[in-house]
Amino acid sequence: MDRLHIAFFGPVNSGKSSLINALAGQEVSLVSPIPGTTTDPVRKAIELPGLGPCVLIDTAGLDDGSLLGSERERRTRDIVDETDIAVVLVTPVSQKHGHRCQKPGFFASGVPNFGTPDAPPVIYVSSKCDLGEDAPEWALPVSTVTGEGIGALLERMAEVAPKEEQKWLTGKLVKPGDCVLLVMPQDSEAPKGRLILPQVQVLRELLDRGCNALCCTPESLQSALGKVTPDLVITDSQVFALVNAAIPAEMPLTSFSVLLAAAKGDIATFVEGASAIDRLTPNSRVLIAEACTHVPDSEDIGRVKIPALLRASVDPGSTGSLTIDIAAGNDFPEDLAPYDLIIHCGACVATKTLVRSRIRKALLAGVPITNYGIALAKLQGILDRIQIPR
C-alpha cells in the first residue's frame, strides 16, 4: 500500500543527487560542485527493479557550513522518521569535515537513530569510485559516471527492504460476496474531479476481494439503503453521527480513517489514547498532527470540526480555554511533553514508518495519541459501535 521510502544521506558534494539521478534515469535533483546545492529534501516517486513503487529522497549535506546549514540539517534529520531504507554515502575524511562514520577514516552522515533497534536498514556506499578512491570493504563502491555498482546497489536495497505479508485494509470485516456501502461526502474538502486516496484504496480492495461495493454521499444514503442491505458500511469519519443514526444498530459500521489507523498505526494504542478525551479540561493542550499540508477551509476536519467537538466536550462552565495546536507536514514537535493528547490525521499520504515513529515518540513522552477516526467516534459517543479490522 505504501511506497518504499529510500533516503540518501551524506556530506555535501558526496554524490547523493548524482546517485539518485542515476537510479531514476533522469534529472531529479540539481547537480553542482557548489556545496549546499541541495537545500530542502527532494522527493521522486518511481518504480525500481526488484523494489516496485518507491520514493527516492535527496537530502542536504550534514556538514553544510552555510548560514542556513543548521536548519538544513534539521530538515535532513526529520527525514529519518519516514525512511524505510537509508543509503549513506561515505567519503574519505578531510580536515574540513567534522563528522566521522562509525568506521574509522571515513566521513558519513551523523543522522541520529542509525544503529538503534528501530532504525531503518542502512547501506553504506563509497561514491565516486571512478576517481580512484579505494572503497572500504564495508561500503559498496559506486560510480555514477561509469555505472559501476548501480546494479549491485539495487540488489542490496531489494535484500534489505522490509518484507511484510499483504495486509487488507478491511481485515476480516468482509468476505467475498459481501455488499459494502461506502459513504463519501463530496463537500468543499473533497478534491475536485477525483476521490481521496483512502476511498480509492478501499474501493479497489473490495473489488479485489470479490465484494459488491455501492458508493453514495450522505445526501443519497437513504436512497442507497432502500436498494441494498449492506453487510458493512464504511463512511468518512466526519459524518459518523449522521450515518450511525441512519442505519440499524446491528449493521456493522466503520470508517476509512479507522481502517488506515489499523493498517498504518497501532489501533489498540489509538483506541486507548481516545480515552484521554474524557480527561480534558479547559486548561488542557491538544496537538492535532496532519501528515500532509493543505489549505484549510470552513469544513476542515482537523482544524475546524474536531476542535469544535473537543471544545464542546469540555465543561463550558470551567475557567480557562482549551489550547489546540496544529502541526502540518513534517512540522511534528520535538517536545511533546506539554500536550495532554495528540490526535493524528488518517495519514492517507503518510507511510506506516512515519506514523509508527510518531506513535513511538508520543509513548516515550507519556502522551496519549489517537487518530481522527477514533477520536470522532469517541467524541460522538459511538466508539463501542465501530468495527475494528483485525
C-alpha positions as CSV (number, residue, x, y, z in Angstrom):
1,M,0.0,0.0,0.0
2,D,2.8,2.4,0.9
3,R,5.6,3.3,-1.5
4,L,9.0,2.3,-0.1
5,H,10.8,5.4,1.0
6,I,14.6,5.3,0.3
7,A,16.5,8.3,1.7
8,F,20.1,9.3,0.7
9,F,22.3,10.9,3.4
10,G,25.9,12.1,3.4
11,P,28.3,15.0,3.2
12,V,27.9,17.9,0.8
13,N,29.2,17.0,-2.7
14,S,29.4,13.3,-1.8
15,G,27.3,12.4,-4.9
16,K,23.8,11.9,-3.4
17,S,22.0,13.9,-6.1
18,S,24.0,12.3,-8.9
19,L,23.3,8.8,-7.5
20,I,19.5,9.5,-7.3
21,N,19.6,10.8,-10.9
22,A,21.4,7.7,-12.0
23,L,18.9,5.4,-10.3
24,A,15.9,7.4,-11.7
25,G,17.4,7.6,-15.2
26,Q,16.5,11.3,-15.3
27,E,17.5,14.6,-13.6
28,V,15.6,14.6,-10.4
29,S,18.0,16.7,-8.3
30,L,20.2,19.6,-9.4
31,V,23.8,18.6,-9.5
32,S,26.6,21.2,-8.9
33,P,30.1,21.3,-7.5
34,I,29.0,24.1,-5.3
35,P,28.5,22.9,-1.7
36,G,24.9,23.1,-0.3
37,T,23.2,22.9,-3.7
38,T,20.5,20.6,-2.2
39,T,18.7,22.7,0.4
40,D,15.3,21.1,1.1
41,P,14.6,17.3,0.8
42,V,13.7,16.4,-2.8
43,R,11.4,13.5,-3.5
44,K,10.9,11.4,-6.6
45,A,8.2,8.8,-7.0
46,I,9.5,5.9,-9.2
47,E,9.3,2.2,-9.9
48,L,12.6,0.4,-9.3
49,P,13.5,-3.1,-10.4
50,G,13.1,-5.6,-7.6
51,L,11.6,-3.0,-5.3
52,G,8.4,-1.8,-7.1
53,P,6.9,1.6,-6.2
54,C,9.4,3.8,-4.3
55,V,10.1,7.3,-3.3
56,L,13.7,8.4,-3.6
57,I,14.6,11.3,-1.1
58,D,17.6,13.5,-1.7
59,T,18.7,15.4,1.5
60,A,21.0,18.3,2.2
61,G,24.6,17.5,3.3
62,L,25.0,17.4,7.1
63,D,28.3,19.3,7.0
64,D,26.9,22.4,5.4
65,G,28.8,25.3,6.9
66,S,26.5,28.0,5.4
67,L,24.3,30.3,7.5
68,L,21.3,28.0,6.9
69,G,23.3,24.9,7.5
70,S,21.8,24.0,10.9
71,E,18.2,24.4,9.5
72,R,19.0,22.3,6.5
73,E,20.5,19.7,8.9
74,R,17.3,19.7,11.0
75,R,15.2,19.0,7.9
76,T,17.5,16.2,6.9
77,R,17.2,14.6,10.3
78,D,13.4,14.8,10.1
79,I,13.5,12.6,7.0
80,V,14.8,9.7,9.2
81,D,11.2,9.2,10.6
82,E,9.8,8.3,7.1
83,T,12.8,6.3,5.9
84,D,12.4,2.6,5.1
85,I,16.0,2.2,3.7
86,A,18.9,4.6,4.4
87,V,21.6,4.9,1.8
88,V,24.6,6.6,3.5
89,L,27.3,7.9,1.2
90,V,30.8,7.9,2.7
91,T,33.9,9.7,1.6
92,P,37.5,9.8,3.0
93,V,37.8,12.2,5.9
94,S,39.4,15.6,5.2
95,Q,40.3,18.2,7.7
96,K,37.3,20.3,7.0
97,H,34.9,17.5,7.9
98,G,33.9,17.2,11.5
99,H,31.7,14.1,11.4
100,R,33.1,10.6,11.1
101,C,31.4,7.4,10.1
102,Q,31.2,4.5,12.6
103,K,34.0,3.1,10.6
104,P,37.4,4.8,11.1
105,G,38.9,7.1,8.4
106,F,35.6,7.8,6.6
107,F,33.1,10.6,6.8
108,A,29.4,9.8,6.8
109,S,26.1,11.3,7.9
110,G,25.6,12.0,11.6
111,V,21.9,11.2,11.3
112,P,20.5,10.0,14.7
113,N,18.9,6.6,15.4
114,F,21.1,4.7,13.0
115,G,22.2,1.6,14.9
116,T,19.2,1.6,17.2
117,P,16.7,-1.4,17.1
118,D,14.0,0.7,15.4
119,A,16.3,2.4,12.8
120,P,15.9,1.7,9.1
121,P,18.4,-0.7,7.4
122,V,21.5,1.2,6.3
123,I,23.5,0.7,3.1
124,Y,26.9,2.4,3.1
125,V,28.0,3.5,-0.4
126,S,31.5,4.7,-1.3
127,S,30.7,7.1,-4.1
128,K,32.8,8.4,-6.9
129,C,34.9,5.2,-7.1
130,D,35.8,6.2,-10.6
131,L,38.2,8.8,-9.1
132,G,40.5,6.1,-7.8
133,E,39.5,6.2,-4.2
134,D,39.7,2.7,-2.5
135,A,36.3,1.7,-1.2
136,P,36.4,0.2,2.3
137,E,35.1,-3.4,2.4
138,W,32.1,-2.4,4.4
139,A,30.9,0.1,1.7
140,L,29.6,-0.6,-1.7
141,P,31.7,1.1,-4.5
142,V,29.5,3.1,-6.9
143,S,30.2,5.4,-9.8
144,T,27.5,7.4,-11.5
145,V,30.0,8.2,-14.3
146,T,30.8,4.6,-15.3
147,G,27.6,3.0,-13.8
148,E,29.7,0.7,-11.6
149,G,27.8,-0.6,-8.6
150,I,24.4,0.7,-9.6
151,G,23.0,-2.8,-10.2
152,A,24.6,-4.1,-7.0
153,L,23.0,-1.2,-5.1
154,L,19.6,-2.1,-6.5
155,E,20.1,-5.7,-5.5
156,R,21.2,-4.7,-2.0
157,M,18.2,-2.4,-1.5
158,A,15.9,-5.3,-2.5
159,E,17.6,-7.5,0.0
160,V,17.2,-5.2,3.0
161,A,13.7,-3.9,2.1
162,P,11.1,-4.6,4.8
163,K,9.3,-7.8,4.0
164,E,5.6,-7.8,5.0
165,E,2.8,-10.0,4.1
166,Q,-0.1,-8.3,2.3
167,K,-2.5,-6.9,4.8
168,W,-6.0,-6.0,3.8
169,L,-7.3,-2.6,5.0
170,T,-10.7,-4.2,5.7
171,G,-9.1,-7.2,7.5
172,K,-11.7,-9.8,8.4
173,L,-14.6,-7.3,8.2
174,V,-15.6,-8.6,4.8
175,K,-15.6,-11.8,2.7
176,P,-16.2,-12.5,-1.0
177,G,-19.8,-11.7,-2.0
178,D,-20.5,-9.2,0.8
179,C,-22.2,-6.0,0.0
180,V,-20.3,-2.9,1.3
181,L,-21.8,0.6,1.3
182,L,-19.3,3.4,1.1
183,V,-20.5,6.8,2.3
184,M,-18.3,9.5,0.8
185,P,-19.1,13.2,1.3
186,Q,-18.3,15.4,-1.7
187,D,-18.0,18.7,0.1
188,S,-15.6,21.6,-0.3
189,E,-12.9,19.4,1.4
190,A,-13.2,16.8,-1.4
191,P,-10.7,17.2,-4.3
192,K,-12.3,18.3,-7.5
193,G,-12.8,15.6,-10.1
194,R,-11.4,12.7,-8.0
195,L,-11.7,10.7,-4.8
196,I,-9.4,10.9,-1.9
197,L,-6.8,8.2,-1.7
198,P,-8.3,6.1,1.2
199,Q,-11.6,5.9,-0.7
200,V,-9.8,4.7,-3.9
201,Q,-7.7,2.2,-2.0
202,V,-10.7,0.7,-0.1
203,L,-12.9,0.5,-3.3
204,R,-10.1,-1.2,-5.2
205,E,-9.6,-3.7,-2.3
206,L,-13.3,-4.6,-2.2
207,L,-13.2,-5.3,-5.9
208,D,-10.1,-7.5,-5.4
209,R,-11.7,-9.4,-2.6
210,G,-14.9,-10.1,-4.6
211,C,-17.2,-7.8,-2.7
212,N,-20.0,-5.8,-4.2
213,A,-19.4,-2.1,-3.5
214,L,-22.0,0.6,-3.6
215,C,-21.0,4.3,-3.3
216,C,-23.1,7.1,-2.1
217,T,-23.0,10.5,-0.5
218,P,-24.6,11.4,2.9
219,E,-27.4,13.1,0.8
220,S,-28.1,9.8,-1.1
221,L,-27.6,7.5,1.8
222,Q,-31.3,6.8,2.4
223,S,-31.8,6.0,-1.3
224,A,-28.9,3.6,-1.2
225,L,-30.2,1.9,1.9
226,G,-33.6,1.4,0.1
227,K,-31.8,-0.6,-2.6
228,V,-29.5,-2.8,-0.6
229,T,-28.9,-4.2,2.9
230,P,-25.2,-3.8,3.4
231,D,-23.0,-6.3,5.3
232,L,-20.8,-3.4,6.2
233,V,-20.9,0.4,6.0
234,I,-17.7,2.3,5.6
235,T,-18.0,6.1,6.0
236,D,-16.0,9.2,6.2
237,S,-15.4,9.8,9.9
238,Q,-16.8,13.3,9.8
239,V,-20.3,12.0,9.1
240,F,-20.2,9.2,11.7
241,A,-23.1,10.6,13.7
242,L,-25.3,11.0,10.6
243,V,-24.6,7.6,9.2
244,N,-25.0,5.9,12.6
245,A,-28.4,7.5,13.0
246,A,-29.5,6.3,9.6
247,I,-28.6,2.7,9.7
248,P,-29.9,-0.1,12.0
249,A,-27.9,-0.6,15.3
250,E,-27.0,-4.1,14.3
251,M,-25.4,-3.1,10.9
252,P,-21.6,-3.1,11.1
253,L,-20.1,0.4,10.8
254,T,-16.5,1.7,10.4
255,S,-14.6,4.5,8.6
256,F,-11.8,5.0,6.2
257,S,-9.7,6.6,8.9
258,V,-10.2,3.7,11.3
259,L,-9.2,1.3,8.5
260,L,-6.0,3.3,8.0
261,A,-5.3,3.5,11.7
262,A,-5.3,-0.2,11.9
263,A,-3.2,-0.7,8.8
264,K,-0.6,2.0,9.4
265,G,-0.5,2.7,13.1
266,D,-1.3,0.8,16.3
267,I,-5.1,0.6,16.6
268,A,-5.0,-0.5,20.2
269,T,-2.9,2.5,21.2
270,F,-5.2,4.8,19.3
271,V,-8.3,3.4,21.0
272,E,-6.7,3.7,24.4
273,G,-5.5,7.2,23.6
274,A,-9.0,8.3,22.8
275,S,-9.9,7.8,26.5
276,A,-7.9,10.9,27.3
277,I,-10.6,12.9,25.7
278,D,-12.7,12.3,28.9
279,R,-9.9,13.8,31.0
280,L,-9.5,17.0,29.0
281,T,-10.2,20.3,30.9
282,P,-10.3,23.9,29.6
283,N,-6.7,24.1,30.7
284,S,-5.6,21.1,28.6
285,R,-3.4,21.3,25.5
286,V,-4.1,19.2,22.4
287,L,-1.9,18.7,19.3
288,I,-3.6,17.9,16.0
289,A,-1.0,16.5,13.7
290,E,-1.5,16.4,10.0
291,A,0.9,14.3,7.9
292,C,0.2,16.4,4.7
293,T,-0.1,20.1,4.0
294,H,-3.1,21.7,2.5
295,V,-5.1,24.9,2.5
296,P,-7.8,24.6,5.2
297,D,-11.4,25.8,4.6
298,S,-14.5,26.2,6.6
299,E,-15.2,22.4,6.6
300,D,-11.7,21.2,7.5
301,I,-11.8,18.2,9.7
302,G,-8.7,18.7,11.7
303,R,-8.7,22.5,12.0
304,V,-12.5,23.2,12.3
305,K,-14.7,20.2,13.1
306,I,-12.5,18.2,15.6
307,P,-11.6,21.4,17.6
308,A,-15.2,22.4,17.8
309,L,-16.2,18.9,19.1
310,L,-13.3,18.9,21.6
311,R,-14.3,22.3,23.0
312,A,-17.9,21.3,23.2
313,S,-16.9,18.2,25.2
314,V,-15.1,20.3,27.8
315,D,-17.2,21.8,30.6
316,P,-18.1,25.2,29.4
317,G,-18.6,26.4,32.9
318,S,-14.9,26.0,33.8
319,T,-12.4,28.7,33.7
320,G,-9.6,28.6,31.1
321,S,-9.6,27.8,27.4
322,L,-8.7,24.5,25.7
323,T,-5.5,25.1,23.7
324,I,-5.3,23.3,20.3
325,D,-2.1,23.4,18.3
326,I,-1.8,22.4,14.6
327,A,1.3,20.7,13.2
328,A,1.3,20.0,9.4
329,G,3.6,18.0,7.2
330,N,7.0,17.4,8.8
331,D,6.5,20.0,11.5
332,F,5.9,17.5,14.3
333,P,7.2,19.0,17.6
334,E,10.3,17.6,19.1
335,D,9.0,18.3,22.6
336,L,5.6,16.6,23.2
337,A,5.6,16.9,27.0
338,P,3.3,20.0,27.0
339,Y,0.5,18.1,25.4
340,D,-2.3,16.1,27.1
341,L,-3.4,14.4,23.9
342,I,-2.2,14.1,20.3
343,I,-4.8,13.5,17.5
344,H,-3.2,12.3,14.3
345,C,-4.8,12.5,10.9
346,G,-5.8,9.4,8.9
347,A,-2.3,9.5,7.3
348,C,-3.6,8.7,3.8
349,V,-0.4,10.1,2.3
350,A,2.0,9.2,5.1
351,T,3.9,5.9,5.4
352,K,3.5,3.3,8.1
353,T,7.1,4.1,9.1
354,L,6.3,7.8,9.8
355,V,3.0,7.1,11.6
356,R,4.6,4.4,13.9
357,S,7.6,6.7,14.5
358,R,5.2,9.4,15.8
359,I,3.3,6.9,17.9
360,R,6.6,5.8,19.5
361,K,7.6,9.4,20.2
362,A,4.3,10.1,21.9
363,L,4.5,6.9,24.0
364,L,8.1,7.8,25.1
365,A,6.9,11.2,26.1
366,G,4.0,9.7,28.0
367,V,1.4,11.5,25.9
368,P,-1.8,9.7,24.7
369,I,-2.2,9.5,21.0
370,T,-5.2,8.7,18.8
371,N,-6.3,9.4,15.2
372,Y,-9.1,11.3,13.5
373,G,-11.5,8.4,13.0
374,I,-11.2,7.0,16.5
375,A,-11.4,10.5,18.1
376,L,-14.5,11.4,16.1
377,A,-16.2,8.1,17.1
378,K,-15.3,8.8,20.7
379,L,-16.5,12.4,20.6
380,Q,-19.8,11.4,19.1
381,G,-20.4,8.6,21.6
382,I,-20.2,5.6,19.2
383,L,-16.7,4.3,19.6
384,D,-18.0,1.0,21.1
385,R,-20.1,0.5,18.0
386,I,-17.3,0.9,15.5
387,Q,-15.8,-2.2,13.8
388,I,-12.1,-2.5,14.1
389,P,-10.3,-4.6,11.4
390,R,-8.2,-7.5,12.7
